[in-house]
Amino acid sequence: MTDQRRPLRRRRFLQAAGAGVALGAIGGAAEAAAQTGKGGGAGRGGADLVLYDGKVLTMDGESAPAEAVAIKDGVVLAVGTTRELRRLTNARTEAVDLHGRTVIPGVNDAHFHPMGLGTGRPPLTLDLGRDAVASIAEIRDLVAEAVRDKAPGEWIRGFGWDQGYLAEGRYPTRHDLDGVSADNPAALREWSAHALWVNSKALELAGITRDTEPPPGGEIVKDGDGEPTGLLLEGAAGLVDGVMPDFTEEEKRQGLRAAVDIMHRYGITSVTDAGIGLESVRRYDDMLRSGDIRQRCTIMVAASGADDLRDTLLEAGRIGTDPAWLNVNQVKIFADGVPTQARTAWVSEPYIGGGNGGLTLPGGSEEEQLALLNDWVMTAHELGFQVGTHATGDLTANAVVDAYEAAVERFGGAGLRHYVIHGDLATPADLRRMAALGFPVSFNPQIKRSLSHQLVDILGRERTDYQWPYRTALDLGVSVASSSDAPVVGMPDFRAGLTAALTRKSLETGEVFGAEEVIGLEEALASYTTAGAWQDRAESWKGTLAPGMAADLAVFDGDLADTPPEEIVDLPIAMTVVGGEVVYDAADDTPAATPSSASAAGGLAAYMDTGCRHD
């Protein structure tokens, strides 16, 4: 295997334009690259960047691994042997000796919450993930420490606790926090974001009492005396969110910069931001144009956040963005909960312990909720917006596919590729319908790896094994994309997703859950690259490393094909390239060496002068 300690080094630096200027169209450069072809001619003035002596997985479905890839003007100029691509270089070409490392197309994370990732971590939010805490007692100590730095009345935020990994083996309550935060409201969000743990002060400020009615699909958990325990499920969390101060504009920008830096470190070059408002879209646009961040973003407008979905989508269509970098073309619908200890996903077979969950859509009855689901889908489809719907239970997935099918029957246009988000328990019958209609699904293998061992007592063994049925879906002809749903799983580490899809092993116990749903390496890689691009309806210009395609790529610090599946999660990312620019280089040994961390005044030129090492 390749010596993973040998750093990647670039032989010379280019004088690059500022990142804001570099966010250009692909068309002209793509045409020139397509004419050059695989291992072709000299190109116009030679390549900007060549990576050679490695294993280049083009993911174009036709080619064996190549040795080298050449990039010019932000697109792939050619792929081929090192000797062939040497002819595409000149004195200004930047060259990287891969030393046998593996190159893949940049990761397209198909369902992600960048703002949540960036603001849901220190210094803005307490880290309560399983790598940071092991018990309710440790969380209480962290809250007590945070209170010492706050004035009375200031909020304490936290994110990431997981009841299944806490030593006490129970759900926490307000009483666990009241003794250390009597005068400071505390709101600690669970790892899945489907539960919120608060103290008595937060309940008081939100006006939540034993008599408070939760919103549809939400639950205010109560103790044996009928008093709120401090645990709020699904929409009930909104009662506290409504009185908790929002992050400031600078904190939001800080969070987005941090999220993009993290994505670059994990080889992610495209992301679908799942459910935001138009204010956030404009923030993205401003930060991209100014060079503050450099990342391709597909935007899902949140249906639940729109007073009138039709008016909101018409306004979204008037925001002038460059769709190669910021494509506002989807709608996010949140239809049910999760099939975890919360038992809020809508399922046909009752959970062990009872209950079938339900829809989380607004409405006073199931009929009203389903009518709203259909109305939102129809509105988005009519206006040409693709729809992605959170649907984890089998009944929810069935209702969502029904709504999609009805929209296609009414308006035509199956090419909009509406899709099911999560689809944990989507049945083979509904997957078969999705395949026939060209509707993809977005699965979450990292969650599978983290959660399976906890679910047998909730779903039973058969459903736990089936959950996220990769093999079934692919065999039925469904296009399957993979996503992290970060910050739900902590870091958006697609390597952990690859390991999960290839093994179905529990992170905690090592037990295999659903061996019959295991898929192969090429299929798993496709779910993070080509399938994500297809879900974005962008497969014509991104997702593969073929001439004319966007020059987005990630470099593994080793030979991926020679790495055992269980060890892929530990195979480092050595470099990430977005639009032909190196945005992460592990040789710098710093998490902040990306354009999004460079000063706005210096832009990408300053970054390129300081962010990488000379040979």
N, C-alpha and C positions, 0 to 999 in steps of 0.2 A: 504494500500500500504506500501511497505517496507520503513523504515526510511532511507532516502537517505543521511543523514548526518553521518551515522555510517561508518567509514572508513573500507576498506578491509585491513586486516593485515595478514601477513604470520608468522607462528609460529617459523620457523627457516630458516636459510639461507644455501644453498648448496655451496660448493666450486666448482664453475663452471669453465670449460675451457674457454679460450679466445674465443671471438666471431668468429675470423677468423678460428679457429680450429673447432668450433661448426657447421660450415656450411657443414654438412655431408650428406651422402646419407640416404634415407629413408628405403631402402629395408630390411635390417636385423632386425631393430627395428619394422618395420611394420609386418614382419612375426611373430615375437614373440607376438606382440599385438593382431594380428588376432587369434592366438592360445588361448590367454587369453580370448578374447571375452567380451561380455557384462556381467558385474558383475561376471566375471570368477575368475580364480585362482590367486595365489600369485604373479605370474610374476617372473622375474629374479631379486631378491634382493629388490623388492618393487618399488613403483612408486616414481618418482622424485617430482611430484607436483600433489596435489589433490585439486580440488575445490568442496565443498560439501554444502548441505543444501540450494540449489538454484533451479532454473528452467533451465535445460539444453535443449535447442532446437537443436537437432542433425541435422535436415534438411536432414535426410537420406530417407525420404518419407515413413518410416515404423513405427517409434517409437513415442509414446507419450512422452512428456517432461520427461526427467530424473531428478534426484536430484543432481547427482554428476558426475564428469569426472576425470579420472586419466590419467596422462601423464608420459611417460618414454622414454628417449633417443630421444626426439623430436617428438614423435608420440603419438596418443591417445592409451592408454593401455586398457581402459574400460570405459563404461558409465553405470550408474545404480542408485540404491538407495545409500544413504549415508551409510547405514549399510553394504551393499554389498561391497562397495569400501573401507571401513575401513580396510578390510582384505589385501588390497594392499599396506598398509603403513608400514613403519618401522621408526627407530629412525632418519633416515636421510631425510625422506619425508617432503617436504614443504607443509603445509596445509593452505587453505584459506576458512574461513567460509563466504559463500555468503550472509547469512541472507536473503534468499529469492530472491536475485537478479537474473536476466536473463542472461544466457550465450548463445551466438550464435557462429557459425563458423566465423573466421576472415573475414572481408569484402574484397571482390575481386573487386576493382574498375576497371571496364573494359575499361576505356578510360581516360587518365590522362596525364598531362605534368609536371612531377615533377620539372624539371629544371626551367620551366617557373614559377611555384609556388614559388620555393625557391629564385630565383633571381628577381622575379617581385614584391618584397615587400621591405620595409625598412630593412636595410639601403641602399640597392643597388638601389632601385627604389621607387619613390613616390607612396604612397597608395592613389588612386583616386576613390576607390570604394564607393558605396552609403552610407556605414556606416561611411566613413571618410569625404566626401564632399557632399554638397547639391546644389552647383551652380558653374557656370563657374567662377564667381568672386572668390569663395573660391579656386578653382584650380589655378587661376592666382596668388593669394596670396601665395600659396604653392610654385609655381615656382619662384616667387620673392624671397622668403626666401631661396630656394635652390641656387639661383644665388649668393647670398651673400657669400656662402661657396665655390664657384667655381672660378677658374681663367677664364679669358676670353677665349672663344673657347672650354671649357669643356662642354660635353653634359649633358643635364638634361633628365632623363628618368622618365616616369610615367606609371601607368597601372590601369585600372579598371573603367574609367568614363563611364557613361551610360546616354545617351541623354534623355532617358525617365524618369530619376530621377533628372535631373537638373532643377533648378527653372526657368531658362530663357526659357525653352521649345523649344530650337532650337539646331541645331548642332553648335559646336564652330568653330572658324576660326583662322587663323594665327594672325589676328589683335588683338584678345583677349590676345595674349602672347607677341607680339612684344614690347609693352611698358615696359615690365619688364624683357625681355630677348633678347635684341637687339644683344648682342655679344655672347650669349650662345645658340647653337642649342638645341631645345627642341623637344622631340619625346614622345608623350603621347598616349599609345595604349588603344583603347576602350576595354570594358569588354570581348567582344567576340573574340578579336584579329583579327577581320576582317576589322577594320578601324584604321587608324593612324592619329592623329592630330599633326601637326607640326607648328613651327613658320617660319618666313621668312628666318631666318638664316639657318635653316635646309634645306629649299627648295633651297637656294643658293648653299649650299655645295653639294647637290645632283644633281645640274644642272637642276632643274625642272622649266620650264617656261611655258608660255601659248602655246608654240609650241611643248612641249614634248609629245611624243606618249606613252601611258601607255602600259604595257605588256598585252598579251591576258588575258581577264577576269578581268583586273584591271581597275580602274577609278580614274583619277585625277579630283576631283570635282572643278568646276570653277564658278566664279560669273557671273553677268550679262554682265560684260565687257570682259569675256573670260579669266580672270586671275585666277590662282590657289587660292583656298580659304585656303589651308593648310590642307584639309581633303583628305586622300588617302585611297581608298577602295581596298580590296583584294590584288592582286599581285602588285599594284602600290606602296604599302608600302615598297616593296622590293627595290625601288629606293633609299629610305632613309636608310633602313637597310644595304644596301651595302656600305655606307660611314660612318656609325656609328661604333665606335670601339666595338669589342666584349668584353665580360667579360673576366677577367683574369682566368687562370686555378684555382687559389686559390679561386676566387669568385665563380666559377662554383662548386667547391667542397663544399664551404660554403653553396651555394644554395641547393645542393643535400642533405647535412646533415639536413638543416632546413626543407626541404620538407619531409624527412623521419620522423623527429620528429613530424611534424604536422600530418602525416598519422597515426602514432602510437596513438596520442591523440584522433583520430577519429575512432579507432578500425580497421583501414585498415592494412591488413597483406600481401596482394598481389595487384600488380598494373600493368596495361598494359601501358607502356610508348609509347605514340602514335606519332612516327615519329622522329627518331634521326639518327645520323650518326655513323660510326664505331668508331670514336674517343670517342664518348660518351659511347659506349658499353664498350670499354677498361677501361674508367674511372669507370664505374659501377663495373666491374670485380675487379679492383684493390681495390676499397673501400670496397667491400664485403669481399674479401680475407683477408684484413688487419684488419677487424673488425670495420672499420670506420662507416659503416652502416649495418643494419640487416633488410632486407626486400626482399620479393620475387618479382621478376620483370620479366614480359614478354616484350620482346622488339619488336617493329615494326620499321623496317628499312625504312627510308623515301625514297620513290621512286623518289620524286622530287629533292632530294639532291644527287642522284647518277649520275655521269657522264655516266656510263654504268651500268644499273641495274643488268645485268647478272654477270658482274665482281664483283660488290659490294656484291651480295648475295653469290657468291662462296667464296669470302674473309671472309664474315661473318660466313660461315660454318666452316672456319678453326680456328675461335677463340674458344679456349678450355674453356668453362664455365661449371659450374655445373647447369644443367637445372632445378633442384629443386629450385634454387635461381636466376639464370639469364638465361632465355630461349630465345635465339635469333632465332625466328621461324616465324616471321610475317613481312609483308610489308604494309606500310601505303601509300594509294593513296588519294590525295586531289582533289576532282572532281568538287565541286561547292562552292558557298558562303553560305549565311544564309538568311532565310526568315524574316528578321527584317526590320527596317527602311532603311537598306542598300539595300534591294531588290535584292540580288545577288544570291539567290538559283534559280535553273533552274526549273520553274514551267510551267505546261500546261495552267492553267487559269491565265490570267494576274493579277498582283497585283492591288489593288485599287490605282488609280493614274497612272497606266500604267506600262508596261514593264513585261518581263518574266524572267529576270535574265539570267544566262547562265553558261556554264562550265568555270572553272578556270584553266584547264589544258593547258600546252603549245600547241601552234599550231595556224596557221593563219586562220583556219576555223573550223566550228563545225565538219566537217568530219575528219579533221586532229586530232582534240582533241579526238574524239571517237576512232580513229584508235590507238592513243597512249594509251588510257585507255585499250583497248583490248590487245595491245602488252605487256604492263606492267603486266596485269593479267596473260596472257599466260606464260610469262617468270617466274614469281614467282611460278605459279602452277607447271610448268614443273620441277622446282628445288625443289619442295616440301615445299614451303613457303606458309603459310596461308595469305590471303589478307583481309585487312579491308579498306573500302573506305568511306571517308567522302562524304555523299550524303544526303542533306537535302530536296531538291526539288523532286517532284514526277517524273519528267522526268529524273533526274539524277539517282534516285533509279532504275528506269526501265532499264536505260542503263547499270548500274552496274550489275544488276541481269542477263541481257543478256550476259555480258562479262563473268561472273562466269559460267553460264550455258554452254557457248561455250567452256570454258577451260575444264570443266568436260567431255563434249562430245568428245573433242579431246584427252585428256590424261587419262580420268578416274579419280578416286580418289576424290569422293565427300566428303570423310572423312576429307579433309582439312578444311572444315567448314569456307569457306570464308564468311565474314559478312558485313553488312551495318552499318556504323557508323552514328549515329543520326537518320536517316530515318524519319525525322519529318513528312513528308507527303507521305510516301510510301503507295501506294494504296492497298486495299484488294486483288486485282488481283496479284500484285507483292508479297505481303506477303504470299499468297497461294502458289505461285511458290517457294518462299524461304523455306516454310515448307516442300514441296515435295522433295526438293533437300538437305535438312539438313543445310540450311544457316541461322545462327542466326542474330539478330539485337541488337544493343547497343543503348538504349534510355537514355535521360537525364532529369529526373524528376525535379532536382533542377532548371534547366533553365526554365522548364514549370512554376514552382512556381513563379519565378522572373519576367517572361516576358509576360505572357498571356495577361494581361490587356493592354499592349501596341500594341498588334497585330491585334485587331479587325479592326482598320482603315487601316491596311496594307493587311491582308489576308481575311478579312470578318469573320463573326461569325462562319460559318460552318467549315471553315478550321482551325480557331483558336481552336475550340472545339475538332476537330479531331487530331490536332498535337500531336505527340507521342502517337499513338493509342495502348496502352497497352492491353486493353480488346480484341480488334479486333485481334491483333497479337497472343495473347495466345490462343484465341478460334480457330484460324486457325492452331494452332500447331507449331508456331514459337517459338524457344527458345529465351527468352528476357532477356538480361543482362542490368543492370543499371550502370551508371557511372556519375561522377561529371563533367568531362572535365575540372577539375581545372587546372589553376587558372581562367577559364572563369567565374565561379560562386563565386569566392573568395575562401573560404575554402572548402575542399572536405568533406562536412558534409552529410553523407548518411542518417542521421536522418531526415534532411530536405527533402531528396529524398523520404524517406518512407512516411512522412507526405504528400508530393505532390502526390505520387502515390495513396494514400488512400483517398485523398480529392479532388484533382484537383483544389484547391483554390489558387487564386492569393495572393501572399505575400502582395501586396500593397492594394488591395481592399477587399479581402475576398470573391470575387465572384467565383463561380464554373465555370470552363471552361471544358466542356466535361464530364458531370456526367456519361454518358454511357461508358466511358473508365476507370472508377475507378476499381481498383483491390483490393483483400483482403490482409491481413497482411502476410500470409504464402507465397503468390505469390510474394509480394513485397520483402520479405526477401530472397526468392529464387533468385530473380533477382540480388541481391547483394552478393550472396554466391555461391550456386550450379551452377547457370547459368553462372556466371563469370568463374568458374572453367571449365565448359563445353566448353565455348568459347575458353579457353586456351588449350583445349584438355588435361586437367589435372584432369578430374573428378575421375580418378582411385586412386588419392592420396591426393587430397585436396578438400575443399569445404563443407565437412560434418564432424561431430564429431562422427565418427564411429571407432571402433578398427582398427588400422593400418593406419589411415589417419593422415596427418600432423597435429601436435598439434598447430594450429593457431586458436585463438579465441578472442572474445571481450566480455566484461561483461558490461551490462547496470546497472546503479545505480538505479534499481527499477524493478518492474514487468512489462515487456513490454506488455504482453497480456492485462493487466488491465489498460493500459495508453490510454486515448482517442487519436485518430489519430492526432488531432491538437496539442497535447502536446508532441508527440514523439520527435519532433525537440528539445525540451528542456530537454529530459531525458539524464542525463550525462553518459558518458562512464567512468567506474570506473577502468578498467584494460584492457590491451591488451597483448596477448601472441603470439609470433612468434617462431615456431619451438621449443616449450617447454620452452622458456625463456620469463620472464616477461619484456617487453620493455616499458610499460607505467603503472604507478600506481598512480591514482589520489590522494591517501593518501599522496604522496610526495608533492603535491601542487606546482609542478614546471613543466613547459613545457619541460625542458631539461633533465629529468630523463630517458634517453634512452641510449642504447649502442652507438648510433651514436653520442652522446654527450660526452661519456666517452673518456678519453685520450687514444691514440693509445697504449701507453706503458702499461697502466693498463688493457685494454681490458675489457671483461665482468666480470672478477673476481672483479675488482675494482668497477665496477658499482653495482654489487650485494652486495658489502659491504657497499655502501653508498646510493644507490638509493631507498631503501625501509625501512620501519620501523619495528622494532621488536614488538611483543606483550609483 
